[in-house]
Amino acid sequence: MIVCSCNVFTDHDVRNAVSVAQMPPRTPGQIYGCLGCSAQCGRCARTIKKIMDEALGACAKSCCSGCPHSQVDAEPQVQAEFALAAS
């Protein structure tokens, strides 16, 4: 299903961005960056967050200190990794 009609990406694109990365994106803004675009109207942000929560499962609700997803400095590395994949 198309999640973002402004940037034309699907729920599959969001799930792939979350599951492929060693340090997956944690916010809808990071998903846009991973997919090589930026938020336009923002109506899809809640849907993106819901898909991310489903894809990350229990980890999305409460990351433990040992979880690789809880590292704050992971954002630039993830964005660079997906920016290359998106091009």
Beta strands, then each sheet from edge to edge (+ up, - down):
strand 1: 2-4
strand 2: 9-10
sheet 1: 1+ 2-
end
